[in-house]
Amino acid sequence: MLHFEQAGENLTRRYKRQETISQIQRIKELRQQGRTIPEIKLILSQSEK
């Protein structure tokens, strides 16, 4: 649900700050609306296309 870059195995994941913050906010809004995690994953995957 959150996109990140990882240079190799067992290395630190690096998240793009602005994109991640807005994605977390979107997830929080959907949870407040009563959406389940599977529903949120589906909604987010459809919005990426």
N, CA, C and O atoms as a Maestro MAE file, in Angstrom:
{
 s_m_m2io_version
 :::
 2.0.0
}

f_m_ct {
 s_m_title
 :::
 protein
 m_atom[196] {
  # First column is atom index #
  i_m_mmod_type
  r_m_x_coord
  r_m_y_coord
  r_m_z_coord
  i_m_residue_number
  s_m_chain_name
  s_m_pdb_residue_name
  s_m_pdb_atom_name
  i_m_atomic_number
  :::
  1 25 0.817 -1.191 0.000 1 A "MET " " N  " 7
  2 3 0.000 0.000 0.000 1 A "MET " " CA " 6
  3 2 0.864 1.260 0.000 1 A "MET " " C  " 6
  4 15 0.450 2.303 -0.506 1 A "MET " " O  " 8
  5 25 2.050 1.159 0.563 2 A "LEU " " N  " 7
  6 3 2.982 2.287 0.539 2 A "LEU " " CA " 6
  7 2 4.176 1.900 -0.321 2 A "LEU " " C  " 6
  8 15 4.819 0.875 -0.090 2 A "LEU " " O  " 8
  9 25 4.461 2.723 -1.303 3 A "HIS " " N  " 7
  10 3 5.561 2.438 -2.216 3 A "HIS " " CA " 6
  11 2 6.892 2.832 -1.581 3 A "HIS " " C  " 6
  12 15 6.993 3.857 -0.907 3 A "HIS " " O  " 8
  13 25 7.903 2.008 -1.806 4 A "PHE " " N  " 7
  14 3 9.229 2.290 -1.270 4 A "PHE " " CA " 6
  15 2 10.293 1.774 -2.215 4 A "PHE " " C  " 6
  16 15 10.021 0.975 -3.111 4 A "PHE " " O  " 8
  17 25 11.517 2.247 -1.997 5 A "GLU " " N  " 7
  18 3 12.671 1.783 -2.755 5 A "GLU " " CA " 6
  19 2 13.585 1.041 -1.791 5 A "GLU " " C  " 6
  20 15 13.784 1.469 -0.655 5 A "GLU " " O  " 8
  21 25 14.135 -0.071 -2.253 6 A "GLN " " N  " 7
  22 3 15.051 -0.844 -1.428 6 A "GLN " " CA " 6
  23 2 16.190 -1.290 -2.332 6 A "GLN " " C  " 6
  24 15 15.972 -2.007 -3.308 6 A "GLN " " O  " 8
  25 25 17.403 -0.866 -2.005 7 A "ALA " " N  " 7
  26 3 18.559 -1.117 -2.860 7 A "ALA " " CA " 6
  27 2 18.913 -2.599 -2.965 7 A "ALA " " C  " 6
  28 15 19.431 -3.033 -3.994 7 A "ALA " " O  " 8
  29 25 18.648 -3.369 -1.938 8 A "GLY " " N  " 7
  30 3 18.972 -4.793 -1.965 8 A "GLY " " CA " 6
  31 2 18.309 -5.486 -0.800 8 A "GLY " " C  " 6
  32 15 17.521 -4.886 -0.070 8 A "GLY " " O  " 8
  33 25 18.633 -6.751 -0.631 9 A "GLU " " N  " 7
  34 3 18.047 -7.504 0.473 9 A "GLU " " CA " 6
  35 2 18.561 -6.986 1.817 9 A "GLU " " C  " 6
  36 15 19.716 -6.582 1.952 9 A "GLU " " O  " 8
  37 25 17.670 -7.013 2.801 10 A "ASN " " N  " 7
  38 3 18.011 -6.625 4.185 10 A "ASN " " CA " 6
  39 2 18.531 -5.191 4.321 10 A "ASN " " C  " 6
  40 15 19.246 -4.884 5.275 10 A "ASN " " O  " 8
  41 25 18.185 -4.321 3.389 11 A "LEU " " N  " 7
  42 3 18.603 -2.928 3.490 11 A "LEU " " CA " 6
  43 2 17.402 -2.061 3.857 11 A "LEU " " C  " 6
  44 15 16.257 -2.510 3.786 11 A "LEU " " O  " 8
  45 25 17.665 -0.845 4.239 12 A "THR " " N  " 7
  46 3 16.629 0.085 4.663 12 A "THR " " CA " 6
  47 2 15.674 0.413 3.524 12 A "THR " " C  " 6
  48 15 16.094 0.646 2.391 12 A "THR " " O  " 8
  49 25 14.402 0.426 3.838 13 A "ARG " " N  " 7
  50 3 13.398 0.845 2.864 13 A "ARG " " CA " 6
  51 2 13.326 2.363 2.882 13 A "ARG " " C  " 6
  52 15 13.324 2.974 3.951 13 A "ARG " " O  " 8
  53 25 13.266 2.968 1.718 14 A "ARG " " N  " 7
  54 3 13.196 4.421 1.619 14 A "ARG " " CA " 6
  55 2 11.869 4.803 0.981 14 A "ARG " " C  " 6
  56 15 11.554 4.398 -0.138 14 A "ARG " " O  " 8
  57 25 11.101 5.592 1.721 15 A "TYR " " N  " 7
  58 3 9.785 6.028 1.262 15 A "TYR " " CA " 6
  59 2 9.878 7.458 0.760 15 A "TYR " " C  " 6
  60 15 10.609 8.272 1.323 15 A "TYR " " O  " 8
  61 25 9.138 7.766 -0.300 16 A "LYS " " N  " 7
  62 3 9.063 9.138 -0.780 16 A "LYS " " CA " 6
  63 2 8.129 9.887 0.159 16 A "LYS " " C  " 6
  64 15 6.946 9.558 0.253 16 A "LYS " " O  " 8
  65 25 8.644 10.872 0.840 17 A "ARG " " N  " 7
  66 3 7.958 11.527 1.953 17 A "ARG " " CA " 6
  67 2 6.574 12.060 1.595 17 A "ARG " " C  " 6
  68 15 5.597 11.688 2.246 17 A "ARG " " O  " 8
  69 25 6.459 12.908 0.594 18 A "GLN " " N  " 7
  70 3 5.177 13.536 0.263 18 A "GLN " " CA " 6
  71 2 4.150 12.507 -0.186 18 A "GLN " " C  " 6
  72 15 3.000 12.551 0.253 18 A "GLN " " O  " 8
  73 25 4.545 11.587 -1.050 19 A "GLU " " N  " 7
  74 3 3.628 10.558 -1.543 19 A "GLU " " CA " 6
  75 2 3.144 9.676 -0.398 19 A "GLU " " C  " 6
  76 15 1.964 9.329 -0.336 19 A "GLU " " O  " 8
  77 25 4.041 9.316 0.498 20 A "THR " " N  " 7
  78 3 3.697 8.437 1.610 20 A "THR " " CA " 6
  79 2 2.751 9.130 2.578 20 A "THR " " C  " 6
  80 15 1.791 8.520 3.048 20 A "THR " " O  " 8
  81 25 3.011 10.403 2.882 21 A "ILE " " N  " 7
  82 3 2.140 11.144 3.794 21 A "ILE " " CA " 6
  83 2 0.733 11.257 3.228 21 A "ILE " " C  " 6
  84 15 -0.240 11.058 3.955 21 A "ILE " " O  " 8
  85 25 0.608 11.571 1.943 22 A "SER " " N  " 7
  86 3 -0.722 11.693 1.345 22 A "SER " " CA " 6
  87 2 -1.418 10.329 1.278 22 A "SER " " C  " 6
  88 15 -2.636 10.252 1.441 22 A "SER " " O  " 8
  89 25 -0.661 9.260 1.042 23 A "GLN " " N  " 7
  90 3 -1.233 7.911 0.993 23 A "GLN " " CA " 6
  91 2 -1.736 7.493 2.380 23 A "GLN " " C  " 6
  92 15 -2.807 6.897 2.496 23 A "GLN " " O  " 8
  93 25 -0.975 7.801 3.420 24 A "ILE " " N  " 7
  94 3 -1.397 7.482 4.786 24 A "ILE " " CA " 6
  95 2 -2.665 8.252 5.138 24 A "ILE " " C  " 6
  96 15 -3.575 7.700 5.757 24 A "ILE " " O  " 8
  97 25 -2.728 9.513 4.752 25 A "GLN " " N  " 7
  98 3 -3.922 10.318 5.008 25 A "GLN " " CA " 6
  99 2 -5.133 9.705 4.311 25 A "GLN " " C  " 6
  100 15 -6.215 9.636 4.894 25 A "GLN " " O  " 8
  101 25 -4.961 9.268 3.087 26 A "ARG " " N  " 7
  102 3 -6.051 8.637 2.326 26 A "ARG " " CA " 6
  103 2 -6.519 7.355 3.021 26 A "ARG " " C  " 6
  104 15 -7.720 7.104 3.121 26 A "ARG " " O  " 8
  105 25 -5.573 6.549 3.497 27 A "ILE " " N  " 7
  106 3 -5.902 5.312 4.199 27 A "ILE " " CA " 6
  107 2 -6.680 5.618 5.482 27 A "ILE " " C  " 6
  108 15 -7.662 4.943 5.790 27 A "ILE " " O  " 8
  109 25 -6.239 6.637 6.229 28 A "LYS " " N  " 7
  110 3 -6.939 7.025 7.454 28 A "LYS " " CA " 6
  111 2 -8.371 7.459 7.167 28 A "LYS " " C  " 6
  112 15 -9.291 7.102 7.903 28 A "LYS " " O  " 8
  113 25 -8.559 8.230 6.095 29 A "GLU " " N  " 7
  114 3 -9.898 8.679 5.721 29 A "GLU " " CA " 6
  115 2 -10.796 7.490 5.385 29 A "GLU " " C  " 6
  116 15 -11.958 7.453 5.790 29 A "GLU " " O  " 8
  117 25 -10.265 6.529 4.653 30 A "LEU " " N  " 7
  118 3 -11.047 5.351 4.301 30 A "LEU " " CA " 6
  119 2 -11.400 4.527 5.541 30 A "LEU " " C  " 6
  120 15 -12.505 3.993 5.629 30 A "LEU " " O  " 8
  121 25 -10.477 4.417 6.497 31 A "ARG " " N  " 7
  122 3 -10.752 3.682 7.736 31 A "ARG " " CA " 6
  123 2 -11.847 4.385 8.541 31 A "ARG " " C  " 6
  124 15 -12.693 3.724 9.144 31 A "ARG " " O  " 8
  125 25 -11.837 5.714 8.555 32 A "GLN " " N  " 7
  126 3 -12.871 6.461 9.268 32 A "GLN " " CA " 6
  127 2 -14.233 6.273 8.630 32 A "GLN " " C  " 6
  128 15 -15.261 6.388 9.297 32 A "GLN " " O  " 8
  129 25 -14.241 5.985 7.346 33 A "GLN " " N  " 7
  130 3 -15.491 5.715 6.637 33 A "GLN " " CA " 6
  131 2 -15.973 4.289 6.895 33 A "GLN " " C  " 6
  132 15 -17.056 3.911 6.449 33 A "GLN " " O  " 8
  133 25 -15.179 3.498 7.609 34 A "GLY " " N  " 7
  134 3 -15.564 2.137 7.949 34 A "GLY " " CA " 6
  135 2 -15.116 1.090 6.952 34 A "GLY " " C  " 6
  136 15 -15.592 -0.044 6.992 34 A "GLY " " O  " 8
  137 25 -14.207 1.449 6.055 35 A "ARG " " N  " 7
  138 3 -13.701 0.490 5.061 35 A "ARG " " CA " 6
  139 2 -12.758 -0.508 5.726 35 A "ARG " " C  " 6
  140 15 -12.053 -0.169 6.677 35 A "ARG " " O  " 8
  141 25 -12.752 -1.737 5.220 36 A "THR " " N  " 7
  142 3 -11.834 -2.754 5.718 36 A "THR " " CA " 6
  143 2 -10.513 -2.660 4.956 36 A "THR " " C  " 6
  144 15 -10.429 -2.015 3.910 36 A "THR " " O  " 8
  145 25 -9.494 -3.308 5.492 37 A "ILE " " N  " 7
  146 3 -8.182 -3.288 4.837 37 A "ILE " " CA " 6
  147 2 -8.259 -3.878 3.422 37 A "ILE " " C  " 6
  148 15 -7.709 -3.274 2.501 37 A "ILE " " O  " 8
  149 25 -8.916 -5.031 3.204 38 A "PRO " " N  " 7
  150 3 -9.024 -5.540 1.829 38 A "PRO " " CA " 6
  151 2 -9.728 -4.547 0.890 38 A "PRO " " C  " 6
  152 15 -9.346 -4.410 -0.272 38 A "PRO " " O  " 8
  153 25 -10.765 -3.853 1.404 39 A "GLU " " N  " 7
  154 3 -11.449 -2.853 0.580 39 A "GLU " " CA " 6
  155 2 -10.514 -1.702 0.245 39 A "GLU " " C  " 6
  156 15 -10.498 -1.216 -0.886 39 A "GLU " " O  " 8
  157 25 -9.736 -1.269 1.227 40 A "ILE " " N  " 7
  158 3 -8.795 -0.165 1.012 40 A "ILE " " CA " 6
  159 2 -7.752 -0.559 -0.022 40 A "ILE " " C  " 6
  160 15 -7.424 0.237 -0.902 40 A "ILE " " O  " 8
  161 25 -7.226 -1.774 0.071 41 A "LYS " " N  " 7
  162 3 -6.244 -2.237 -0.909 41 A "LYS " " CA " 6
  163 2 -6.826 -2.226 -2.314 41 A "LYS " " C  " 6
  164 15 -6.155 -1.831 -3.267 41 A "LYS " " O  " 8
  165 25 -8.071 -2.658 -2.441 42 A "LEU " " N  " 7
  166 3 -8.731 -2.660 -3.742 42 A "LEU " " CA " 6
  167 2 -8.921 -1.245 -4.265 42 A "LEU " " C  " 6
  168 15 -8.648 -0.976 -5.435 42 A "LEU " " O  " 8
  169 25 -9.381 -0.347 -3.421 43 A "ILE " " N  " 7
  170 3 -9.585 1.055 -3.815 43 A "ILE " " CA " 6
  171 2 -8.262 1.687 -4.246 43 A "ILE " " C  " 6
  172 15 -8.203 2.363 -5.273 43 A "ILE " " O  " 8
  173 25 -7.211 1.473 -3.473 44 A "LEU " " N  " 7
  174 3 -5.921 2.070 -3.805 44 A "LEU " " CA " 6
  175 2 -5.326 1.478 -5.079 44 A "LEU " " C  " 6
  176 15 -4.696 2.194 -5.857 44 A "LEU " " O  " 8
  177 25 -5.517 0.191 -5.297 45 A "SER " " N  " 7
  178 3 -4.981 -0.423 -6.511 45 A "SER " " CA " 6
  179 2 -5.722 0.077 -7.743 45 A "SER " " C  " 6
  180 15 -5.125 0.216 -8.810 45 A "SER " " O  " 8
  181 25 -7.008 0.348 -7.608 46 A "GLN " " N  " 7
  182 3 -7.781 0.866 -8.737 46 A "GLN " " CA " 6
  183 2 -7.427 2.319 -9.031 46 A "GLN " " C  " 6
  184 15 -7.446 2.734 -10.189 46 A "GLN " " O  " 8
  185 25 -7.105 3.094 -8.003 47 A "SER " " N  " 7
  186 3 -6.768 4.503 -8.216 47 A "SER " " CA " 6
  187 2 -5.386 4.668 -8.840 47 A "SER " " C  " 6
  188 15 -5.099 5.713 -9.424 47 A "SER " " O  " 8
  189 25 -4.524 3.658 -8.729 48 A "GLU " " N  " 7
  190 3 -3.181 3.721 -9.327 48 A "GLU " " CA " 6
  191 2 -3.209 3.513 -10.826 48 A "GLU " " C  " 6
  192 15 -2.280 3.918 -11.524 48 A "GLU " " O  " 8
  193 25 -4.253 2.891 -11.329 49 A "LYS " " N  " 7
  194 3 -4.318 2.567 -12.762 49 A "LYS " " CA " 6
  195 2 -4.724 3.733 -13.583 49 A "LYS " " C  " 6
  196 15 -4.825 3.623 -14.804 49 A "LYS " " O  " 8
  :::
 }
 m_bond[195] {
  # First column is bond index #
  i_m_from
  i_m_to
  i_m_order
  :::
  1 1 2 1
  2 2 3 1
  3 3 4 2
  4 3 5 1
  5 5 6 1
  6 6 7 1
  7 7 8 2
  8 7 9 1
  9 9 10 1
  10 10 11 1
  11 11 12 2
  12 11 13 1
  13 13 14 1
  14 14 15 1
  15 15 16 2
  16 15 17 1
  17 17 18 1
  18 18 19 1
  19 19 20 2
  20 19 21 1
  21 21 22 1
  22 22 23 1
  23 23 24 2
  24 23 25 1
  25 25 26 1
  26 26 27 1
  27 27 28 2
  28 27 29 1
  29 29 30 1
  30 30 31 1
  31 31 32 2
  32 31 33 1
  33 33 34 1
  34 34 35 1
  35 35 36 2
  36 35 37 1
  37 37 38 1
  38 38 39 1
  39 39 40 2
  40 39 41 1
  41 41 42 1
  42 42 43 1
  43 43 44 2
  44 43 45 1
  45 45 46 1
  46 46 47 1
  47 47 48 2
  48 47 49 1
  49 49 50 1
  50 50 51 1
  51 51 52 2
  52 51 53 1
  53 53 54 1
  54 54 55 1
  55 55 56 2
  56 55 57 1
  57 57 58 1
  58 58 59 1
  59 59 60 2
  60 59 61 1
  61 61 62 1
  62 62 63 1
  63 63 64 2
  64 63 65 1
  65 65 66 1
  66 66 67 1
  67 67 68 2
  68 67 69 1
  69 69 70 1
  70 70 71 1
  71 71 72 2
  72 71 73 1
  73 73 74 1
  74 74 75 1
  75 75 76 2
  76 75 77 1
  77 77 78 1
  78 78 79 1
  79 79 80 2
  80 79 81 1
  81 81 82 1
  82 82 83 1
  83 83 84 2
  84 83 85 1
  85 85 86 1
  86 86 87 1
  87 87 88 2
  88 87 89 1
  89 89 90 1
  90 90 91 1
  91 91 92 2
  92 91 93 1
  93 93 94 1
  94 94 95 1
  95 95 96 2
  96 95 97 1
  97 97 98 1
  98 98 99 1
  99 99 100 2
  100 99 101 1
  101 101 102 1
  102 102 103 1
  103 103 104 2
  104 103 105 1
  105 105 106 1
  106 106 107 1
  107 107 108 2
  108 107 109 1
  109 109 110 1
  110 110 111 1
  111 111 112 2
  112 111 113 1
  113 113 114 1
  114 114 115 1
  115 115 116 2
  116 115 117 1
  117 117 118 1
  118 118 119 1
  119 119 120 2
  120 119 121 1
  121 121 122 1
  122 122 123 1
  123 123 124 2
  124 123 125 1
  125 125 126 1
  126 126 127 1
  127 127 128 2
  128 127 129 1
  129 129 130 1
  130 130 131 1
  131 131 132 2
  132 131 133 1
  133 133 134 1
  134 134 135 1
  135 135 136 2
  136 135 137 1
  137 137 138 1
  138 138 139 1
  139 139 140 2
  140 139 141 1
  141 141 142 1
  142 142 143 1
  143 143 144 2
  144 143 145 1
  145 145 146 1
  146 146 147 1
  147 147 148 2
  148 147 149 1
  149 149 150 1
  150 150 151 1
  151 151 152 2
  152 151 153 1
  153 153 154 1
  154 154 155 1
  155 155 156 2
  156 155 157 1
  157 157 158 1
  158 158 159 1
  159 159 160 2
  160 159 161 1
  161 161 162 1
  162 162 163 1
  163 163 164 2
  164 163 165 1
  165 165 166 1
  166 166 167 1
  167 167 168 2
  168 167 169 1
  169 169 170 1
  170 170 171 1
  171 171 172 2
  172 171 173 1
  173 173 174 1
  174 174 175 1
  175 175 176 2
  176 175 177 1
  177 177 178 1
  178 178 179 1
  179 179 180 2
  180 179 181 1
  181 181 182 1
  182 182 183 1
  183 183 184 2
  184 183 185 1
  185 185 186 1
  186 186 187 1
  187 187 188 2
  188 187 189 1
  189 189 190 1
  190 190 191 1
  191 191 192 2
  192 191 193 1
  193 193 194 1
  194 194 195 1
  195 195 196 2
  :::
 }
}
